[in-house]
């Protein structure tokens, strides 16, 4: 199997898994440690067949506090990993900005915005906003889809570069 085919297979398997498992994350009480940003990063790392808890932890604070969707923020971090070849090279600022804008345009095209408050209809920085978010099951109705779409966009834009990050034909 070619590396690109392997990347496509891994994305498809992970996206199917996330579609099955993510809607119920709040009901299972797991969201406290795995929000949209952390789940986006974790999903990508699992596609690479690697785990880096530091990266997952770095992504986690980016959910809900900047009014930019956490899946978007994690997606931007992932683009940095891809374009920087997992730390093998520095990324020129122009490249970083250009690639970030490509991702943002695709996300906006799909959802109309990158802003958490507009995506959810809630201000998650307030107690009332968080209560509405939880009571109205916004994660289950909307937010988990942002994680999936962020990964779909990354796949569509970067599958060739991701294939270069996978060692050997079978990813080993």
C-alpha positions as CSV (number, residue, x, y, z in Angstrom):
1,X,0.0,0.0,0.0
2,X,1.3,3.4,-0.9
3,X,1.9,6.0,1.9
4,X,-0.9,8.2,0.5
5,X,-3.3,5.3,0.5
6,X,-2.2,4.5,4.1
7,X,-2.9,8.1,5.1
8,X,-6.3,8.0,3.5
9,X,-7.1,4.7,5.1
10,X,-6.0,5.9,8.6
11,X,-8.1,9.1,8.2
12,X,-11.2,7.2,7.1
13,X,-10.9,4.8,10.0
14,X,-10.3,7.6,12.5
15,X,-13.1,9.7,11.2
16,X,-15.5,6.8,11.4
17,X,-14.4,6.2,15.0
18,X,-14.9,9.8,15.9
19,X,-18.3,10.0,14.3
20,X,-19.4,7.0,16.4
21,X,-17.7,8.1,19.7
22,X,-17.6,11.9,19.9
23,X,-21.3,12.7,20.1
24,X,-21.6,10.9,23.5
25,X,-18.4,12.4,25.1
26,X,-20.3,14.8,27.4
27,X,-22.7,12.1,28.5
28,X,-19.8,10.0,29.5
29,X,-18.3,12.8,31.5
30,X,-15.0,12.6,29.6
31,X,-15.0,16.1,28.1
32,X,-13.4,17.7,31.1
33,X,-10.0,16.3,30.1
34,X,-10.6,16.0,26.3
35,X,-12.2,19.0,24.8
36,X,-12.5,19.9,21.1
37,X,-9.0,21.1,20.8
38,X,-7.4,18.1,22.6
39,X,-9.6,15.7,20.7
40,X,-8.6,17.2,17.3
41,X,-4.9,16.9,18.2
42,X,-5.3,13.4,19.7
43,X,-7.1,12.3,16.5
44,X,-4.4,13.6,14.3
45,X,-1.6,12.0,16.3
46,X,-3.4,8.7,16.3
47,X,-3.6,8.9,12.5
48,X,0.1,9.2,12.6
49,X,0.2,6.2,14.9
50,X,1.9,8.3,17.6
51,X,0.9,9.8,20.9
52,X,2.4,13.0,22.4
53,X,0.6,13.9,25.5
54,X,2.5,17.2,25.6
55,X,0.9,18.3,22.3
56,X,-2.6,17.2,23.4
57,X,-2.1,19.1,26.7
58,X,-0.8,22.2,24.7
59,X,-4.0,22.1,22.6
60,X,-6.4,21.7,25.5
61,X,-6.4,25.3,26.8
62,X,-7.2,26.6,23.3
63,X,-10.9,25.5,23.5
64,X,-13.5,28.0,24.4
65,X,-11.3,30.7,25.8
66,X,-10.2,32.7,22.8
67,X,-13.6,32.6,21.0
68,X,-11.9,30.8,18.2
69,X,-13.1,27.2,18.0
70,X,-10.8,24.8,19.7
71,X,-10.8,22.4,16.8
72,X,-9.7,25.4,14.6
73,X,-6.9,26.3,17.0
74,X,-5.7,22.6,17.2
75,X,-6.0,22.4,13.4
76,X,-3.6,25.4,13.1
77,X,-1.2,23.6,15.5
78,X,-1.4,20.5,13.4
79,X,-0.6,22.5,10.3
80,X,2.5,23.7,12.1
81,X,3.5,20.1,12.8
82,X,2.9,19.1,9.2
83,X,4.7,22.0,7.5
84,X,7.5,21.8,10.1
85,X,7.8,18.1,9.4
86,X,7.3,17.2,13.1
87,X,10.1,19.5,14.2
88,X,12.6,18.6,11.5
89,X,12.7,22.2,10.1
90,X,11.8,25.7,10.9
91,X,8.7,27.2,9.3
92,X,9.0,30.6,7.6
93,X,6.3,33.0,8.9
94,X,4.9,33.6,5.4
95,X,4.5,29.8,5.0
96,X,2.9,29.5,8.4
97,X,0.5,32.3,7.7
98,X,-0.4,31.1,4.2
99,X,-1.1,27.6,5.3
100,X,-3.1,28.8,8.3
101,X,-5.3,31.0,6.0
102,X,-5.9,28.0,3.6
103,X,-7.2,26.0,6.6
104,X,-9.3,28.9,8.0
105,X,-10.9,29.6,4.6
106,X,-12.0,25.9,4.3
107,X,-13.4,25.8,7.8
108,X,-15.3,29.1,7.3
109,X,-16.6,27.8,4.0
110,X,-18.1,24.8,5.8
111,X,-19.5,26.5,8.9
112,X,-19.6,30.2,8.0
113,X,-17.4,31.2,11.0
114,X,-14.4,30.1,13.1
115,X,-15.8,31.8,16.3
116,X,-16.9,29.5,19.1
117,X,-19.7,31.9,20.2
118,X,-21.2,31.9,16.7
119,X,-20.8,28.2,16.2
120,X,-22.4,27.3,19.6
121,X,-24.7,30.3,20.2
122,X,-23.1,30.5,23.7
123,X,-20.4,32.5,25.4
124,X,-18.4,29.7,27.1
125,X,-16.5,32.3,29.2
126,X,-19.6,32.8,31.3
127,X,-21.4,30.4,33.7
128,X,-24.7,31.0,32.0
129,X,-23.2,30.3,28.6
130,X,-21.6,27.1,29.8
131,X,-24.9,26.0,31.4
132,X,-26.8,26.6,28.2
133,X,-24.1,24.7,26.3
134,X,-24.5,21.7,28.6
135,X,-28.3,21.8,29.0
136,X,-28.9,22.2,25.2
137,X,-26.4,19.4,24.4
138,X,-24.5,21.7,22.0
139,X,-21.5,19.4,21.9
140,X,-23.6,16.5,20.8
141,X,-25.6,18.6,18.3
142,X,-22.8,20.7,16.8
143,X,-19.3,20.9,18.3
144,X,-18.1,17.3,17.8
145,X,-18.6,17.9,14.0
146,X,-16.0,20.7,14.2
147,X,-13.4,18.2,15.3
148,X,-14.3,15.9,12.4
149,X,-14.4,18.7,9.8
150,X,-11.0,20.1,11.0
151,X,-9.4,16.7,10.4
152,X,-11.2,16.3,7.0
153,X,-9.8,19.6,5.9
154,X,-6.3,18.7,7.1
155,X,-6.6,15.4,5.1
156,X,-7.7,17.2,2.0
157,X,-5.1,19.9,2.1
158,X,-2.1,17.9,3.4
159,X,-2.3,14.2,2.7
160,X,0.8,14.3,0.6
161,X,2.8,16.0,3.3
162,X,1.4,13.7,6.0
163,X,2.5,10.7,3.9
164,X,6.1,12.0,4.2
165,X,5.7,12.0,8.0
166,X,4.9,8.3,8.0
167,X,8.0,6.1,8.1
168,X,8.2,3.1,5.7
169,X,5.5,1.8,3.5
170,X,3.4,0.4,6.3
171,X,4.0,3.4,8.5
172,X,6.6,1.8,10.7
